Each structure stands twice: as structure tokens, then as C-alpha cells.
Amino acid sequence: MPWNVEIGDWTAIGEEAILYSLGRITIGARVTVSQRAHLCAGTHDYRKREMPLLRPPIRVEDEAWICAEAFVGPGVLIGQGAVVGARAVVVRSVAPWTVVAGNPARPIGDRVMERATGA
């Protein structure tokens, strides 16, 4: 459902990445979604016999990086500048400028940006 996807300027979506957009997926500017990453904005309410479809949105803020083969689940916010490590499974929101890894993803550090040096 491409009408549920919004992608900002200078953002790159890697080969074979999956944007499963049953719900809205919003990706900011200067974001990298690496190869085979999976953003999944759809699930079912398993507590109900009918298992109705749920479509919680995903938001990836500016300058974040979703590394190779990572999974980002429904209703998750990836904060500005955050990094989701390769093959991480993110089921809770990630704070800005935080690096997470593992299954389930846990904070492993902060992303500190170097200042650009003039030539």
C-alpha cells in the first residue's frame, strides 16, 4: 500500500527492504534503511477470537539508520539519529541518538556525531 508510505529527502531504501505498510510508515530525511530491513506496520489482536487486523503506524525520524535485516514492529517510533543494529528486533520505541541491538533490541550506546572539519 504505497499510499501509506511517506519518505523524506535524501533517504535511501536498500535492496529487498520490506515496507509492509498496512498502517502508515513515515520515514524522515537523511535516513538509511539498509538491505533486507523489514518495517512492519500491521499485526492482529491475538486476544480476540476474530484476530482483527491492527495497523499501528511506524515513524522513523530524520538521520536514523535501520541496519541490514533489522525488524521494526508496529507502533514503533525510531527517534532522530538513532541506530538499529543489524538483525535487531525492535518492538518498543527507540530514543533519539540511541544505538540499539539484539533480540529484543536493547540500548548498547549513544550515537555521538563528530563535527565536520573545514578544508
Jmol script that loads the backbone (N, CA, C; Angstrom):
load data "model"
ATOM      1  N   MET A   1       0.839  -1.177   0.000  1.00  0.00           N
ATOM      2  CA  MET A   1       0.000   0.000   0.000  1.00  0.00           C
ATOM      3  C   MET A   1       0.886   1.243   0.000  1.00  0.00           C
ATOM      4  N   PRO A   2       1.450   1.584  -1.137  1.00  0.00           N
ATOM      5  CA  PRO A   2       2.399   2.693  -1.186  1.00  0.00           C
ATOM      6  C   PRO A   2       1.801   4.031  -0.759  1.00  0.00           C
ATOM      7  N   TRP A   3       0.503   4.182  -0.828  1.00  0.00           N
ATOM      8  CA  TRP A   3      -0.132   5.431  -0.391  1.00  0.00           C
ATOM      9  C   TRP A   3      -0.003   5.628   1.110  1.00  0.00           C
ATOM     10  N   ASN A   4       0.395   4.596   1.846  1.00  0.00           N
ATOM     11  CA  ASN A   4       0.616   4.699   3.289  1.00  0.00           C
ATOM     12  C   ASN A   4       2.076   4.966   3.643  1.00  0.00           C
ATOM     13  N   VAL A   5       2.916   5.239   2.643  1.00  0.00           N
ATOM     14  CA  VAL A   5       4.345   5.444   2.882  1.00  0.00           C
ATOM     15  C   VAL A   5       4.727   6.874   2.511  1.00  0.00           C
ATOM     16  N   GLU A   6       5.453   7.527   3.423  1.00  0.00           N
ATOM     17  CA  GLU A   6       5.997   8.862   3.175  1.00  0.00           C
ATOM     18  C   GLU A   6       7.494   8.795   3.440  1.00  0.00           C
ATOM     19  N   ILE A   7       8.302   9.236   2.479  1.00  0.00           N
ATOM     20  CA  ILE A   7       9.755   9.164   2.588  1.00  0.00           C
ATOM     21  C   ILE A   7      10.337  10.552   2.358  1.00  0.00           C
ATOM     22  N   GLY A   8      11.194  10.993   3.295  1.00  0.00           N
ATOM     23  CA  GLY A   8      11.793  12.322   3.217  1.00  0.00           C
ATOM     24  C   GLY A   8      12.943  12.414   2.230  1.00  0.00           C
ATOM     25  N   ASP A   9      13.427  13.625   2.053  1.00  0.00           N
ATOM     26  CA  ASP A   9      14.526  13.902   1.135  1.00  0.00           C
ATOM     27  C   ASP A   9      15.820  13.226   1.571  1.00  0.00           C
ATOM     28  N   TRP A  10      16.608  12.827   0.591  1.00  0.00           N
ATOM     29  CA  TRP A  10      17.940  12.245   0.793  1.00  0.00           C
ATOM     30  C   TRP A  10      17.900  10.970   1.634  1.00  0.00           C
ATOM     31  N   THR A  11      16.814  10.253   1.567  1.00  0.00           N
ATOM     32  CA  THR A  11      16.668   8.975   2.277  1.00  0.00           C
ATOM     33  C   THR A  11      16.909   7.843   1.300  1.00  0.00           C
ATOM     34  N   ALA A  12      17.573   6.783   1.791  1.00  0.00           N
ATOM     35  CA  ALA A  12      17.885   5.625   0.949  1.00  0.00           C
ATOM     36  C   ALA A  12      17.200   4.385   1.514  1.00  0.00           C
ATOM     37  N   ILE A  13      16.557   3.627   0.628  1.00  0.00           N
ATOM     38  CA  ILE A  13      15.928   2.365   0.985  1.00  0.00           C
ATOM     39  C   ILE A  13      16.719   1.272   0.269  1.00  0.00           C
ATOM     40  N   GLY A  14      17.340   0.368   1.034  1.00  0.00           N
ATOM     41  CA  GLY A  14      18.205  -0.661   0.469  1.00  0.00           C
ATOM     42  C   GLY A  14      17.452  -1.746  -0.282  1.00  0.00           C
ATOM     43  N   GLU A  15      18.239  -2.532  -1.025  1.00  0.00           N
ATOM     44  CA  GLU A  15      17.674  -3.638  -1.796  1.00  0.00           C
ATOM     45  C   GLU A  15      16.934  -4.620  -0.894  1.00  0.00           C
ATOM     46  N   GLU A  16      15.808  -5.079  -1.381  1.00  0.00           N
ATOM     47  CA  GLU A  16      14.981  -6.093  -0.727  1.00  0.00           C
ATOM     48  C   GLU A  16      14.464  -5.671   0.644  1.00  0.00           C
ATOM     49  N   ALA A  17      14.499  -4.374   0.943  1.00  0.00           N
ATOM     50  CA  ALA A  17      13.862  -3.904   2.182  1.00  0.00           C
ATOM     51  C   ALA A  17      12.352  -4.069   2.026  1.00  0.00           C
ATOM     52  N   ILE A  18      11.686  -4.358   3.128  1.00  0.00           N
ATOM     53  CA  ILE A  18      10.230  -4.541   3.117  1.00  0.00           C
ATOM     54  C   ILE A  18       9.601  -3.415   3.920  1.00  0.00           C
ATOM     55  N   LEU A  19       8.730  -2.650   3.274  1.00  0.00           N
ATOM     56  CA  LEU A  19       7.930  -1.632   3.946  1.00  0.00           C
ATOM     57  C   LEU A  19       6.489  -2.140   3.916  1.00  0.00           C
ATOM     58  N   TYR A  20       6.127  -2.929   4.924  1.00  0.00           N
ATOM     59  CA  TYR A  20       4.805  -3.557   4.982  1.00  0.00           C
ATOM     60  C   TYR A  20       3.837  -2.534   5.546  1.00  0.00           C
ATOM     61  N   SER A  21       3.224  -1.786   4.666  1.00  0.00           N
ATOM     62  CA  SER A  21       2.516  -0.559   5.032  1.00  0.00           C
ATOM     63  C   SER A  21       1.003  -0.722   5.126  1.00  0.00           C
ATOM     64  N   LEU A  22       0.556  -1.698   5.894  1.00  0.00           N
ATOM     65  CA  LEU A  22      -0.882  -1.757   6.178  1.00  0.00           C
ATOM     66  C   LEU A  22      -1.290  -0.508   6.940  1.00  0.00           C
ATOM     67  N   GLY A  23      -0.449  -0.089   7.887  1.00  0.00           N
ATOM     68  CA  GLY A  23      -0.591   1.192   8.570  1.00  0.00           C
ATOM     69  C   GLY A  23       0.404   2.167   7.968  1.00  0.00           C
ATOM     70  N   ARG A  24       0.351   3.402   8.406  1.00  0.00           N
ATOM     71  CA  ARG A  24       1.220   4.450   7.866  1.00  0.00           C
ATOM     72  C   ARG A  24       2.668   4.214   8.273  1.00  0.00           C
ATOM     73  N   ILE A  25       3.585   4.371   7.324  1.00  0.00           N
ATOM     74  CA  ILE A  25       5.026   4.357   7.587  1.00  0.00           C
ATOM     75  C   ILE A  25       5.565   5.707   7.145  1.00  0.00           C
ATOM     76  N   THR A  26       6.132   6.449   8.096  1.00  0.00           N
ATOM     77  CA  THR A  26       6.697   7.757   7.817  1.00  0.00           C
ATOM     78  C   THR A  26       8.192   7.693   8.081  1.00  0.00           C
ATOM     79  N   ILE A  27       8.971   7.990   7.062  1.00  0.00           N
ATOM     80  CA  ILE A  27      10.425   7.943   7.159  1.00  0.00           C
ATOM     81  C   ILE A  27      10.934   9.345   6.856  1.00  0.00           C
ATOM     82  N   GLY A  28      11.718   9.891   7.775  1.00  0.00           N
ATOM     83  CA  GLY A  28      12.194  11.264   7.652  1.00  0.00           C
ATOM     84  C   GLY A  28      13.289  11.449   6.621  1.00  0.00           C
ATOM     85  N   ALA A  29      13.961  12.584   6.709  1.00  0.00           N
ATOM     86  CA  ALA A  29      15.029  12.956   5.787  1.00  0.00           C
ATOM     87  C   ALA A  29      16.366  12.371   6.238  1.00  0.00           C
ATOM     88  N   ARG A  30      17.219  12.072   5.270  1.00  0.00           N
ATOM     89  CA  ARG A  30      18.580  11.587   5.517  1.00  0.00           C
ATOM     90  C   ARG A  30      18.588  10.308   6.363  1.00  0.00           C
ATOM     91  N   VAL A  31      17.630   9.448   6.113  1.00  0.00           N
ATOM     92  CA  VAL A  31      17.522   8.145   6.797  1.00  0.00           C
ATOM     93  C   VAL A  31      18.094   7.080   5.875  1.00  0.00           C
ATOM     94  N   THR A  32      18.698   6.056   6.466  1.00  0.00           N
ATOM     95  CA  THR A  32      19.110   4.882   5.707  1.00  0.00           C
ATOM     96  C   THR A  32      18.341   3.680   6.242  1.00  0.00           C
ATOM     97  N   VAL A  33      17.636   2.993   5.353  1.00  0.00           N
ATOM     98  CA  VAL A  33      17.005   1.710   5.657  1.00  0.00           C
ATOM     99  C   VAL A  33      17.790   0.695   4.826  1.00  0.00           C
ATOM    100  N   SER A  34      18.632  -0.083   5.488  1.00  0.00           N
ATOM    101  CA  SER A  34      19.559  -0.968   4.780  1.00  0.00           C
ATOM    102  C   SER A  34      18.865  -2.189   4.189  1.00  0.00           C
ATOM    103  N   GLN A  35      19.659  -2.942   3.416  1.00  0.00           N
ATOM    104  CA  GLN A  35      19.153  -4.102   2.693  1.00  0.00           C
ATOM    105  C   GLN A  35      18.448  -5.096   3.616  1.00  0.00           C
ATOM    106  N   ARG A  36      17.324  -5.580   3.118  1.00  0.00           N
ATOM    107  CA  ARG A  36      16.507  -6.605   3.768  1.00  0.00           C
ATOM    108  C   ARG A  36      15.961  -6.212   5.149  1.00  0.00           C
ATOM    109  N   ALA A  37      16.007  -4.928   5.502  1.00  0.00           N
ATOM    110  CA  ALA A  37      15.328  -4.488   6.722  1.00  0.00           C
ATOM    111  C   ALA A  37      13.820  -4.636   6.499  1.00  0.00           C
ATOM    112  N   HIS A  38      13.077  -4.803   7.579  1.00  0.00           N
ATOM    113  CA  HIS A  38      11.638  -5.047   7.491  1.00  0.00           C
ATOM    114  C   HIS A  38      10.925  -4.099   8.453  1.00  0.00           C
ATOM    115  N   LEU A  39      10.153  -3.176   7.920  1.00  0.00           N
ATOM    116  CA  LEU A  39       9.312  -2.299   8.727  1.00  0.00           C
ATOM    117  C   LEU A  39       7.884  -2.800   8.576  1.00  0.00           C
ATOM    118  N   CYS A  40       7.296  -3.264   9.668  1.00  0.00           N
ATOM    119  CA  CYS A  40       6.017  -3.978   9.629  1.00  0.00           C
ATOM    120  C   CYS A  40       4.935  -3.191  10.374  1.00  0.00           C
ATOM    121  N   ALA A  41       4.087  -2.480   9.634  1.00  0.00           N
ATOM    122  CA  ALA A  41       3.016  -1.676  10.223  1.00  0.00           C
ATOM    123  C   ALA A  41       1.685  -2.410  10.155  1.00  0.00           C
ATOM    124  N   GLY A  42       1.698  -3.664  10.556  1.00  0.00           N
ATOM    125  CA  GLY A  42       0.466  -4.442  10.591  1.00  0.00           C
ATOM    126  C   GLY A  42       0.623  -5.630  11.516  1.00  0.00           C
ATOM    127  N   THR A  43      -0.458  -5.974  12.192  1.00  0.00           N
ATOM    128  CA  THR A  43      -0.475  -7.137  13.085  1.00  0.00           C
ATOM    129  C   THR A  43      -1.938  -7.520  13.319  1.00  0.00           C
ATOM    130  N   HIS A  44      -2.150  -8.433  14.227  1.00  0.00           N
ATOM    131  CA  HIS A  44      -3.507  -8.851  14.587  1.00  0.00           C
ATOM    132  C   HIS A  44      -3.657  -8.829  16.095  1.00  0.00           C
ATOM    133  N   ASP A  45      -4.871  -8.576  16.571  1.00  0.00           N
ATOM    134  CA  ASP A  45      -5.151  -8.624  18.005  1.00  0.00           C
ATOM    135  C   ASP A  45      -5.427 -10.078  18.378  1.00  0.00           C
ATOM    136  N   TYR A  46      -4.382 -10.759  18.823  1.00  0.00           N
ATOM    137  CA  TYR A  46      -4.468 -12.190  19.140  1.00  0.00           C
ATOM    138  C   TYR A  46      -5.326 -12.478  20.367  1.00  0.00           C
ATOM    139  N   ARG A  47      -5.683 -11.436  21.131  1.00  0.00           N
ATOM    140  CA  ARG A  47      -6.505 -11.641  22.322  1.00  0.00           C
ATOM    141  C   ARG A  47      -7.979 -11.821  21.980  1.00  0.00           C
ATOM    142  N   LYS A  48      -8.341 -11.519  20.748  1.00  0.00           N
ATOM    143  CA  LYS A  48      -9.733 -11.647  20.313  1.00  0.00           C
ATOM    144  C   LYS A  48      -9.865 -12.821  19.360  1.00  0.00           C
ATOM    145  N   ARG A  49     -10.935 -13.559  19.515  1.00  0.00           N
ATOM    146  CA  ARG A  49     -11.165 -14.751  18.708  1.00  0.00           C
ATOM    147  C   ARG A  49     -11.109 -14.451  17.203  1.00  0.00           C
ATOM    148  N   GLU A  50     -11.624 -13.292  16.798  1.00  0.00           N
ATOM    149  CA  GLU A  50     -11.646 -12.938  15.378  1.00  0.00           C
ATOM    150  C   GLU A  50     -10.279 -12.504  14.863  1.00  0.00           C
ATOM    151  N   MET A  51      -9.340 -12.247  15.756  1.00  0.00           N
ATOM    152  CA  MET A  51      -7.998 -11.747  15.421  1.00  0.00           C
ATOM    153  C   MET A  51      -8.061 -10.599  14.412  1.00  0.00           C
ATOM    154  N   PRO A  52      -8.746  -9.494  14.791  1.00  0.00           N
ATOM    155  CA  PRO A  52      -8.884  -8.385  13.842  1.00  0.00           C
ATOM    156  C   PRO A  52      -7.533  -7.766  13.486  1.00  0.00           C
ATOM    157  N   LEU A  53      -7.474  -7.239  12.281  1.00  0.00           N
ATOM    158  CA  LEU A  53      -6.279  -6.573  11.786  1.00  0.00           C
ATOM    159  C   LEU A  53      -6.074  -5.261  12.533  1.00  0.00           C
ATOM    160  N   LEU A  54      -4.840  -5.020  12.937  1.00  0.00           N
ATOM    161  CA  LEU A  54      -4.442  -3.751  13.545  1.00  0.00           C
ATOM    162  C   LEU A  54      -3.386  -3.126  12.626  1.00  0.00           C
ATOM    163  N   ARG A  55      -3.395  -1.800  12.550  1.00  0.00           N
ATOM    164  CA  ARG A  55      -2.473  -1.112  11.649  1.00  0.00           C
ATOM    165  C   ARG A  55      -1.753   0.036  12.350  1.00  0.00           C
ATOM    166  N   PRO A  56      -1.028  -0.231  13.441  1.00  0.00           N
ATOM    167  CA  PRO A  56      -0.308   0.836  14.142  1.00  0.00           C
ATOM    168  C   PRO A  56       0.806   1.404  13.258  1.00  0.00           C
ATOM    169  N   PRO A  57       0.952   2.726  13.224  1.00  0.00           N
ATOM    170  CA  PRO A  57       1.949   3.340  12.349  1.00  0.00           C
ATOM    171  C   PRO A  57       3.376   3.162  12.854  1.00  0.00           C
ATOM    172  N   ILE A  58       4.318   3.328  11.938  1.00  0.00           N
ATOM    173  CA  ILE A  58       5.748   3.362  12.259  1.00  0.00           C
ATOM    174  C   ILE A  58       6.262   4.721  11.816  1.00  0.00           C
ATOM    175  N   ARG A  59       7.111   5.316  12.654  1.00  0.00           N
ATOM    176  CA  ARG A  59       7.753   6.589  12.297  1.00  0.00           C
ATOM    177  C   ARG A  59       9.252   6.452  12.527  1.00  0.00           C
ATOM    178  N   VAL A  60      10.021   6.814  11.506  1.00  0.00           N
ATOM    179  CA  VAL A  60      11.483   6.836  11.597  1.00  0.00           C
ATOM    180  C   VAL A  60      11.883   8.291  11.384  1.00  0.00           C
ATOM    181  N   GLU A  61      12.444   8.903  12.421  1.00  0.00           N
ATOM    182  CA  GLU A  61      12.774  10.324  12.337  1.00  0.00           C
ATOM    183  C   GLU A  61      14.085  10.564  11.584  1.00  0.00           C
ATOM    184  N   ASP A  62      14.336  11.826  11.255  1.00  0.00           N
ATOM    185  CA  ASP A  62      15.495  12.236  10.469  1.00  0.00           C
ATOM    186  C   ASP A  62      16.807  11.640  10.987  1.00  0.00           C
ATOM    187  N   GLU A  63      17.680  11.307  10.060  1.00  0.00           N
ATOM    188  CA  GLU A  63      19.060  10.901  10.307  1.00  0.00           C
ATOM    189  C   GLU A  63      19.214   9.560  11.021  1.00  0.00           C
ATOM    190  N   ALA A  64      18.153   8.779  11.099  1.00  0.00           N
ATOM    191  CA  ALA A  64      18.242   7.453  11.715  1.00  0.00           C
ATOM    192  C   ALA A  64      18.793   6.448  10.712  1.00  0.00           C
ATOM    193  N   TRP A  65      19.236   5.320  11.220  1.00  0.00           N
ATOM    194  CA  TRP A  65      19.759   4.241  10.383  1.00  0.00           C
ATOM    195  C   TRP A  65      19.164   2.930  10.871  1.00  0.00           C
ATOM    196  N   ILE A  66      18.453   2.244   9.991  1.00  0.00           N
ATOM    197  CA  ILE A  66      17.935   0.907  10.252  1.00  0.00           C
ATOM    198  C   ILE A  66      18.879  -0.033   9.507  1.00  0.00           C
ATOM    199  N   CYS A  67      19.694  -0.777  10.235  1.00  0.00           N
ATOM    200  CA  CYS A  67      20.736  -1.599   9.614  1.00  0.00           C
ATOM    201  C   CYS A  67      20.170  -2.864   8.963  1.00  0.00           C
ATOM    202  N   ALA A  68      21.043  -3.584   8.286  1.00  0.00           N
ATOM    203  CA  ALA A  68      20.662  -4.750   7.491  1.00  0.00           C
ATOM    204  C   ALA A  68      19.857  -5.768   8.291  1.00  0.00           C
ATOM    205  N   GLU A  69      18.778  -6.208   7.695  1.00  0.00           N
ATOM    206  CA  GLU A  69      17.921  -7.283   8.186  1.00  0.00           C
ATOM    207  C   GLU A  69      17.275  -7.017   9.543  1.00  0.00           C
ATOM    208  N   ALA A  70      17.251  -5.756   9.968  1.00  0.00           N
ATOM    209  CA  ALA A  70      16.566  -5.422  11.221  1.00  0.00           C
ATOM    210  C   ALA A  70      15.054  -5.478  11.016  1.00  0.00           C
ATOM    211  N   PHE A  71      14.327  -5.737  12.093  1.00  0.00           N
ATOM    212  CA  PHE A  71      12.866  -5.758  12.074  1.00  0.00           C
ATOM    213  C   PHE A  71      12.362  -4.655  12.992  1.00  0.00           C
ATOM    214  N   VAL A  72      11.479  -3.800  12.469  1.00  0.00           N
ATOM    215  CA  VAL A  72      10.842  -2.756  13.254  1.00  0.00           C
ATOM    216  C   VAL A  72       9.347  -3.058  13.264  1.00  0.00           C
ATOM    217  N   GLY A  73       8.804  -3.272  14.447  1.00  0.00           N
ATOM    218  CA  GLY A  73       7.418  -3.692  14.579  1.00  0.00           C
ATOM    219  C   GLY A  73       6.413  -2.556  14.585  1.00  0.00           C
ATOM    220  N   PRO A  74       5.132  -2.928  14.577  1.00  0.00           N
ATOM    221  CA  PRO A  74       4.033  -1.960  14.536  1.00  0.00           C
ATOM    222  C   PRO A  74       4.055  -1.023  15.741  1.00  0.00           C
ATOM    223  N   GLY A  75       3.735   0.237  15.490  1.00  0.00           N
ATOM    224  CA  GLY A  75       3.600   1.215  16.559  1.00  0.00           C
ATOM    225  C   GLY A  75       4.910   1.756  17.097  1.00  0.00           C
ATOM    226  N   VAL A  76       6.019   1.487  16.445  1.00  0.00           N
ATOM    227  CA  VAL A  76       7.335   1.886  16.944  1.00  0.00           C
ATOM    228  C   VAL A  76       7.728   3.246  16.365  1.00  0.00           C
ATOM    229  N   LEU A  77       8.361   4.059  17.209  1.00  0.00           N
ATOM    230  CA  LEU A  77       8.969   5.316  16.807  1.00  0.00           C
ATOM    231  C   LEU A  77      10.478   5.160  16.947  1.00  0.00           C
ATOM    232  N   ILE A  78      11.201   5.376  15.861  1.00  0.00           N
ATOM    233  CA  ILE A  78      12.661   5.388  15.895  1.00  0.00           C
ATOM    234  C   ILE A  78      13.061   6.861  15.934  1.00  0.00           C
ATOM    235  N   GLY A  79      13.649   7.292  17.039  1.00  0.00           N
ATOM    236  CA  GLY A  79      13.968   8.700  17.242  1.00  0.00           C
ATOM    237  C   GLY A  79      15.048   9.228  16.317  1.00  0.00           C
ATOM    238  N   GLN A  80      15.153  10.538  16.252  1.00  0.00           N
ATOM    239  CA  GLN A  80      16.126  11.196  15.386  1.00  0.00           C
ATOM    240  C   GLN A  80      17.534  10.686  15.673  1.00  0.00           C
ATOM    241  N   GLY A  81      18.250  10.346  14.610  1.00  0.00           N
ATOM    242  CA  GLY A  81      19.638   9.942  14.727  1.00  0.00           C
ATOM    243  C   GLY A  81      19.883   8.582  15.351  1.00  0.00           C
ATOM    244  N   ALA A  82      18.835   7.856  15.702  1.00  0.00           N
ATOM    245  CA  ALA A  82      19.002   6.537  16.331  1.00  0.00           C
ATOM    246  C   ALA A  82      19.536   5.529  15.313  1.00  0.00           C
ATOM    247  N   VAL A  83      20.191   4.486  15.836  1.00  0.00           N
ATOM    248  CA  VAL A  83      20.700   3.400  15.002  1.00  0.00           C
ATOM    249  C   VAL A  83      20.118   2.093  15.517  1.00  0.00           C
ATOM    250  N   VAL A  84      19.515   1.327  14.620  1.00  0.00           N
ATOM    251  CA  VAL A  84      19.014  -0.009  14.925  1.00  0.00           C
ATOM    252  C   VAL A  84      19.998  -0.986  14.300  1.00  0.00           C
ATOM    253  N   GLY A  85      20.703  -1.750  15.131  1.00  0.00           N
ATOM    254  CA  GLY A  85      21.755  -2.645  14.659  1.00  0.00           C
ATOM    255  C   GLY A  85      21.243  -3.741  13.742  1.00  0.00           C
ATOM    256  N   ALA A  86      22.178  -4.325  13.003  1.00  0.00           N
ATOM    257  CA  ALA A  86      21.855  -5.403  12.074  1.00  0.00           C
ATOM    258  C   ALA A  86      21.137  -6.534  12.794  1.00  0.00           C
ATOM    259  N   ARG A  87      20.063  -6.998  12.181  1.00  0.00           N
ATOM    260  CA  ARG A  87      19.228  -8.102  12.661  1.00  0.00           C
ATOM    261  C   ARG A  87      18.559  -7.855  14.017  1.00  0.00           C
ATOM    262  N   ALA A  88      18.548  -6.628  14.473  1.00  0.00           N
ATOM    263  CA  ALA A  88      17.844  -6.305  15.719  1.00  0.00           C
ATOM    264  C   ALA A  88      16.340  -6.456  15.505  1.00  0.00           C
ATOM    265  N   VAL A  89      15.632  -6.739  16.595  1.00  0.00           N
ATOM    266  CA  VAL A  89      14.172  -6.835  16.577  1.00  0.00           C
ATOM    267  C   VAL A  89      13.638  -5.756  17.511  1.00  0.00           C
ATOM    268  N   VAL A  90      13.041  -4.717  16.929  1.00  0.00           N
ATOM    269  CA  VAL A  90      12.588  -3.557  17.694  1.00  0.00           C
ATOM    270  C   VAL A  90      11.076  -3.624  17.854  1.00  0.00           C
ATOM    271  N   VAL A  91      10.631  -3.762  19.096  1.00  0.00           N
ATOM    272  CA  VAL A  91       9.198  -3.807  19.384  1.00  0.00           C
ATOM    273  C   VAL A  91       8.762  -2.670  20.306  1.00  0.00           C
ATOM    274  N   ARG A  92       9.736  -1.852  20.734  1.00  0.00           N
ATOM    275  CA  ARG A  92       9.457  -0.662  21.547  1.00  0.00           C
ATOM    276  C   ARG A  92      10.194   0.515  20.919  1.00  0.00           C
ATOM    277  N   SER A  93       9.691   1.697  21.153  1.00  0.00           N
ATOM    278  CA  SER A  93      10.290   2.891  20.564  1.00  0.00           C
ATOM    279  C   SER A  93      11.730   3.094  21.026  1.00  0.00           C
ATOM    280  N   VAL A  94      12.522   3.730  20.160  1.00  0.00           N
ATOM    281  CA  VAL A  94      13.942   3.965  20.406  1.00  0.00           C
ATOM    282  C   VAL A  94      14.161   5.465  20.562  1.00  0.00           C
ATOM    283  N   ALA A  95      14.829   5.854  21.639  1.00  0.00           N
ATOM    284  CA  ALA A  95      15.087   7.267  21.923  1.00  0.00           C
ATOM    285  C   ALA A  95      16.040   7.867  20.887  1.00  0.00           C
ATOM    286  N   PRO A  96      15.939   9.170  20.675  1.00  0.00           N
ATOM    287  CA  PRO A  96      16.855   9.830  19.740  1.00  0.00           C
ATOM    288  C   PRO A  96      18.319   9.586  20.109  1.00  0.00           C
ATOM    289  N   TRP A  97      19.144   9.444  19.068  1.00  0.00           N
ATOM    290  CA  TRP A  97      20.604   9.320  19.185  1.00  0.00           C
ATOM    291  C   TRP A  97      21.037   8.132  20.036  1.00  0.00           C
ATOM    292  N   THR A  98      20.197   7.096  20.102  1.00  0.00           N
ATOM    293  CA  THR A  98      20.496   5.867  20.836  1.00  0.00           C
ATOM    294  C   THR A  98      20.797   4.759  19.844  1.00  0.00           C
ATOM    295  N   VAL A  99      21.740   3.892  20.188  1.00  0.00           N
ATOM    296  CA  VAL A  99      22.065   2.724  19.375  1.00  0.00           C
ATOM    297  C   VAL A  99      21.483   1.513  20.080  1.00  0.00           C
ATOM    298  N   VAL A 100      20.675   0.722  19.352  1.00  0.00           N
ATOM    299  CA  VAL A 100      20.097  -0.495  19.917  1.00  0.00           C
ATOM    300  C   VAL A 100      20.523  -1.695  19.078  1.00  0.00           C
ATOM    301  N   ALA A 101      20.567  -2.864  19.736  1.00  0.00           N
ATOM    302  CA  ALA A 101      20.916  -4.101  19.039  1.00  0.00           C
ATOM    303  C   ALA A 101      20.305  -5.268  19.788  1.00  0.00           C
ATOM    304  N   GLY A 102      20.207  -6.403  19.105  1.00  0.00           N
ATOM    305  CA  GLY A 102      19.762  -7.636  19.739  1.00  0.00           C
ATOM    306  C   GLY A 102      18.298  -7.950  19.512  1.00  0.00           C
ATOM    307  N   ASN A 103      17.878  -9.065  20.141  1.00  0.00           N
ATOM    308  CA  ASN A 103      16.507  -9.555  20.051  1.00  0.00           C
ATOM    309  C   ASN A 103      16.051 -10.013  21.430  1.00  0.00           C
ATOM    310  N   PRO A 104      15.188  -9.198  22.069  1.00  0.00           N
ATOM    311  CA  PRO A 104      14.676  -7.910  21.616  1.00  0.00           C
ATOM    312  C   PRO A 104      15.763  -6.835  21.705  1.00  0.00           C
ATOM    313  N   ALA A 105      15.603  -5.790  20.903  1.00  0.00           N
ATOM    314  CA  ALA A 105      16.594  -4.722  20.859  1.00  0.00           C
ATOM    315  C   ALA A 105      16.695  -4.024  22.213  1.00  0.00           C
ATOM    316  N   ARG A 106      17.953  -3.772  22.599  1.00  0.00           N
ATOM    317  CA  ARG A 106      18.237  -3.056  23.843  1.00  0.00           C
ATOM    318  C   ARG A 106      19.288  -1.983  23.553  1.00  0.00           C
ATOM    319  N   PRO A 107      19.257  -0.894  24.319  1.00  0.00           N
ATOM    320  CA  PRO A 107      20.272   0.144  24.109  1.00  0.00           C
ATOM    321  C   PRO A 107      21.676  -0.406  24.399  1.00  0.00           C
ATOM    322  N   ILE A 108      22.615  -0.102  23.497  1.00  0.00           N
ATOM    323  CA  ILE A 108      24.004  -0.507  23.711  1.00  0.00           C
ATOM    324  C   ILE A 108      24.943   0.691  23.700  1.00  0.00           C
ATOM    325  N   GLY A 109      24.409   1.875  23.425  1.00  0.00           N
ATOM    326  CA  GLY A 109      25.243   3.067  23.416  1.00  0.00           C
ATOM    327  C   GLY A 109      24.507   4.254  22.852  1.00  0.00           C
ATOM    328  N   ASP A 110      25.249   5.338  22.748  1.00  0.00           N
ATOM    329  CA  ASP A 110      24.715   6.568  22.173  1.00  0.00           C
ATOM    330  C   ASP A 110      25.468   6.871  20.891  1.00  0.00           C
ATOM    331  N   ARG A 111      24.783   7.498  19.968  1.00  0.00           N
ATOM    332  CA  ARG A 111      25.416   7.916  18.725  1.00  0.00           C
ATOM    333  C   ARG A 111      25.900   9.344  18.910  1.00  0.00           C
ATOM    334  N   VAL A 112      27.188   9.517  18.855  1.00  0.00           N
ATOM    335  CA  VAL A 112      27.789  10.839  19.024  1.00  0.00           C
ATOM    336  C   VAL A 112      28.302  11.293  17.663  1.00  0.00           C
ATOM    337  N   MET A 113      27.845  12.423  17.214  1.00  0.00           N
ATOM    338  CA  MET A 113      28.230  12.913  15.897  1.00  0.00           C
ATOM    339  C   MET A 113      29.482  13.772  16.006  1.00  0.00           C
ATOM    340  N   GLU A 114      30.433  13.527  15.095  1.00  0.00           N
ATOM    341  CA  GLU A 114      31.624  14.364  15.016  1.00  0.00           C
ATOM    342  C   GLU A 114      31.298  15.631  14.253  1.00  0.00           C
ATOM    343  N   ARG A 115      31.945  16.708  14.614  1.00  0.00           N
ATOM    344  CA  ARG A 115      31.767  17.947  13.869  1.00  0.00           C
ATOM    345  C   ARG A 115      32.551  17.865  12.555  1.00  0.00           C
ATOM    346  N   ALA A 116      31.947  18.354  11.509  1.00  0.00           N
ATOM    347  CA  ALA A 116      32.633  18.385  10.215  1.00  0.00           C
ATOM    348  C   ALA A 116      33.792  19.376  10.300  1.00  0.00           C
ATOM    349  N   THR A 117      34.905  19.011   9.714  1.00  0.00           N
ATOM    350  CA  THR A 117      36.058  19.900   9.708  1.00  0.00           C
ATOM    351  C   THR A 117      36.169  20.582   8.355  1.00  0.00           C
ATOM    352  N   GLY A 118      36.496  21.840   8.359  1.00  0.00           N
ATOM    353  CA  GLY A 118      36.646  22.581   7.104  1.00  0.00           C
ATOM    354  C   GLY A 118      37.979  22.278   6.446  1.00  0.00           C
ATOM    355  N   ALA A 119      38.006  22.390   5.137  1.00  0.00           N
ATOM    356  CA  ALA A 119      39.246  22.100   4.419  1.00  0.00           C
ATOM    357  C   ALA A 119      40.013  23.359   4.122  1.00  0.00           C
TER     358      ALA A 119
END
end "model"
wireframe off; spacefill off
backbone 0.3
color backbone group
